[in-house]
Amino acid sequence: MMKRTGLVLVMLSSLLCVSNNVLAKTETVKDSMSVMSHSYRAVLKDNDLGSFKKDLSVFKNAALSAQKTSLRGADKTVFDTGLKQLISEVTVIETVADQKGLIPAKQETKKLLDIMNEYHGKLGV
């Protein structure tokens, strides 16, 4: 019974859309968002600049991948705008890391959460 319930939950979660009004290639969006979540947490935990840059690059690549997904519906513009802002902020963070080092870059990284929360709120996810 537990295995069947777990399987049903996995199957249902794979059917979730980015929001109620968006039809998407959910697996691609879901996978990208999962990678972004994990790499964001890793960036915040990094204690050396090399690891920080590597994890930030993983985050950026996942955002770029999510940006390439095919979305339709009223929320497409909101989704696209949010990803553009996120990627733009990652570019700022990369510059800060190169010019000022790890600590200032980690401070700048916290702005990513504000952007993610703003657009997750707008999209209802």
C-alpha positions as CSV (number, residue, x, y, z in Angstrom):
1,M,0.0,0.0,0.0
2,M,2.8,2.4,0.9
3,K,4.6,1.7,-2.4
4,R,1.5,2.3,-4.4
5,T,0.8,5.6,-2.5
6,G,4.4,6.7,-3.1
7,L,4.1,5.8,-6.7
8,V,0.9,7.8,-7.1
9,L,2.5,10.8,-5.4
10,V,5.5,10.7,-7.6
11,M,3.3,10.4,-10.7
12,L,1.1,13.3,-9.5
13,S,4.1,15.5,-8.7
14,S,5.5,14.9,-12.2
15,L,2.2,16.4,-13.6
16,L,2.5,19.7,-11.8
17,C,2.8,22.9,-13.9
18,V,4.9,25.9,-13.0
19,S,1.6,27.6,-12.2
20,N,-2.1,26.9,-12.6
21,N,-2.2,29.0,-15.8
22,V,0.9,27.7,-17.5
23,L,1.2,24.6,-19.7
24,A,4.9,23.6,-19.7
25,K,7.3,20.8,-20.3
26,T,7.0,20.3,-16.6
27,E,9.8,17.8,-16.3
28,T,12.3,20.2,-17.8
29,V,11.1,23.1,-15.8
30,K,10.9,21.0,-12.7
31,D,14.4,19.6,-13.2
32,S,15.8,23.0,-13.7
33,M,14.1,24.4,-10.7
34,S,15.4,21.5,-8.6
35,V,18.9,22.1,-9.7
36,M,18.6,25.8,-9.1
37,S,17.3,25.1,-5.5
38,H,20.2,22.7,-4.7
39,S,22.9,24.9,-6.2
40,Y,21.6,28.0,-4.5
41,R,21.9,26.3,-1.1
42,A,25.3,25.0,-2.0
43,V,26.5,28.5,-3.0
44,L,25.4,29.9,0.4
45,K,27.4,27.1,2.2
46,D,30.5,27.4,0.1
47,N,33.7,28.5,2.0
48,D,36.1,28.9,-0.9
49,L,35.8,31.0,-4.1
50,G,36.4,28.1,-6.5
51,S,33.5,26.1,-5.1
52,F,31.3,29.2,-5.0
53,K,31.9,29.9,-8.6
54,K,31.3,26.3,-9.6
55,D,28.0,26.1,-7.8
56,L,27.0,29.5,-9.1
57,S,27.7,28.3,-12.6
58,V,25.5,25.3,-12.0
59,F,22.7,27.6,-10.8
60,K,23.1,29.9,-13.9
61,N,23.1,27.0,-16.3
62,A,19.9,25.6,-14.8
63,A,18.3,29.1,-15.1
64,L,19.4,29.3,-18.7
65,S,17.9,25.8,-19.3
66,A,14.6,26.8,-17.7
67,Q,14.6,29.9,-19.9
68,K,14.6,27.7,-23.0
69,T,11.5,25.7,-22.0
70,S,8.3,26.1,-24.0
71,L,5.7,27.8,-21.9
72,R,2.3,28.9,-23.0
73,G,-0.3,30.9,-21.2
74,A,-0.8,34.2,-19.4
75,D,2.2,33.6,-17.0
76,K,4.8,33.1,-19.7
77,T,5.8,36.8,-19.7
78,V,6.1,36.8,-15.9
79,F,8.2,33.6,-16.0
80,D,10.5,34.9,-18.7
81,T,11.0,38.3,-16.9
82,G,11.8,36.5,-13.6
83,L,14.4,34.3,-15.2
84,K,16.0,37.3,-17.0
85,Q,16.3,39.1,-13.7
86,L,17.7,36.1,-12.0
87,I,20.3,35.5,-14.7
88,S,21.2,39.2,-14.7
89,E,21.8,39.1,-11.0
90,V,24.0,36.0,-11.4
91,T,26.1,38.0,-13.8
92,V,26.4,40.8,-11.1
93,I,27.4,38.1,-8.5
94,E,30.1,36.7,-10.9
95,T,31.6,40.2,-11.3
96,V,31.5,40.8,-7.5
97,A,33.2,37.4,-6.9
98,D,35.9,38.2,-9.4
99,Q,36.5,41.8,-8.2
100,K,35.9,41.6,-4.5
101,G,36.0,38.0,-3.4
102,L,33.9,35.4,-1.7
103,I,32.3,37.3,1.2
104,P,30.9,40.2,-0.8
105,A,29.7,37.8,-3.5
106,K,27.9,35.7,-0.9
107,Q,26.2,38.9,0.4
108,E,25.1,39.7,-3.2
109,T,23.9,36.2,-3.7
110,K,21.1,36.7,-1.1
111,K,19.4,39.0,-3.7
112,L,18.7,35.8,-5.7
113,L,16.3,34.6,-3.0
114,D,14.4,37.9,-3.1
115,I,14.0,37.5,-6.9
116,M,13.0,33.9,-6.6
117,N,10.4,34.6,-3.9
118,E,9.0,37.6,-5.9
119,Y,8.4,35.5,-9.0
120,H,7.3,32.4,-7.3
121,G,4.7,34.6,-5.6
122,K,3.6,36.1,-8.9
123,L,3.3,32.7,-10.5
124,G,1.7,31.1,-7.5
125,V,4.3,28.3,-7.1
